[in-house]
Amino acid sequence: MNLRFDIMIPELFLFGWAIVVLTADLFFIKEKKNALLYMSQFGFLAAAALVIFTPTGPNEVGFGYMFYNDTFASFFKIVILLAGFMAVSSSFEAVQKSIEHKGEFFGLVIMSAVGMMFLVSSTELVSLYVALELSTIPLFILTAFQKRYLKSSEAGLKYLILGALSSALLLYGMSFMYGMTGTTVLLAGSITMLLNSANVHYGLVLSLVLVVAGLGFKLALVPFHMWAPDVYEGAPTPITSYLSVASKAAGLAALTRIVYGFYTVGTAAEYWGILIAILAALAMIIGNFAALLQSNIKRMLAYSSIAQAGYILVGFVAASQLGLSGISIYIFAYLFANMGAFAIVVAVDHKLNSDRIEDYAGMARRSPLIAVCMTIFLLSLAGIPPTAGFIAKYKVFMAAIENGTLFWLVMIAVATTVVSIFYYARVIKEMFITEREVESSESKWILSSPITIAILVGLIGTLIIGIYPEPFLELASTVTQSFVY
């Protein structure tokens, strides 16, 4: 077996750093626990630097095809690490207010990121499943971390039960693939070539349905979305933001690794395209219309996240290099806008102890900077130029149009985008138009440095991609050209 530890240096470093953070917690007195946050920030940034300098390419394969370090994997690792950095940065207020076991909190966030990094590099079914569990189990704990808060405990329990069900479905689908081929290797079409030669397409369709159902849970796709609103509302807000971006990115990469290889396999190509297109349409319709009815901003962003997964799948189902490029730039744009929006939700919750949309009234008077930043993030999520969200939506829509058979899906995407503007605009209206008497204690908001960094990173990323997208589009194109399917 080719033991290539050199291509997994970022994962090994981050795993070791999680142990360092957990151990350091034992030596810091209560007043010095904030150092753990800064240590976690450093860990994510250092791992991202290591990802950039770790070799990528068609020959960077290790452990019997279990681990493959191509540019596609490196790109998604950067997304996961940036999401982790921004989630940790935005957790400063939450840690001060309601998180008791700080070392365990940060250690679990880092450990979950390690699992996600292994997941996006997994090109073998068993290692993929193990990585999925390594990324998910810490999230179960983090969701229920505020054990004295009933909604947090409830959210953790729901997430655990439905997560176990999704894992069972995923394993069942993988067992069908192995039973039909005798191999668990995905790389270079090992499974797909055997299936094509054996002409067992209908069994493959069944296995794909089960795999998509299992991974659809991580992406919060309809009808596997029922956990998202309650979990997003009950979990600590920084963990909610981390779930909405990092977990979605890792799940999308895993789905791409498994499903994209089958687009050449006769009957399977026809069926999985239809299956993903239907799931995308349902996610966009149900996610956007349900978001219209929400009064809690975390639940609104949860349904928005469901809809965003639908838009990503519009590019996914195109089954082309342009489609892969579209979903890559989309997840990158979504990272900055969504993490930035949740960072502001954390700041507002810390100041007002409320997640209700109506309590954002008069925000422009209390904190003009927060109001302007939140507006930019929401406009990006809606796909309004000149933000990153507009470029992302344009790319995935063009990929679907180029496909030639998905015009109906693009029409649904455009129509539901118009619907999304209404609930995003509602928050903007509350901040800038609705009058609210400002108390003296609210007249001046001073944010901590970590959460300010999270907001600024989101703002800069959202605006740069929207105003000057060429380097990012070129990067997305490079990422997809290296992808083997």
Secondary structure by P-SEA (a helix, b strand, c coil): cccccccaaaaaaaaaaaaaaaaaaacccccccaaaaaaaaaaaaaaaaaaaacccccccccccccccccaaaaaaaaaaaaaaaaaaaaaaaaaaccccaaaaaaaaaaaaaaaaaaaaacccaaaaaaaaaaacaaaaaaaacccccaaaaaaaaaaaaaaaaaaaaaaaaaaaaaaaccccccccaaaaaaaaaacaaaaaaaaaaaaaaaacccccccccccccaaaaaaccaaaaaaaacaaaaaaaaaaaaccccccccaaaaaaaaaaaaaaaaaaaaaaaaaaaacccaaaaaaaaaaaaaaaaaaaaacccaaaaaaaaaaaaaaaaaaaaaaaaaaaaaaaccccccccccccccccaaaaaaaaaaaaaaacccccaaaaaaaaaaaaaaaacccaaaaaaaaaaaaaaaaaaaaaaaaaccbbbbbcccccbbbbcaaaaaaaaaaaaaaaaaaacaaaaaaaaaaaaaaccc
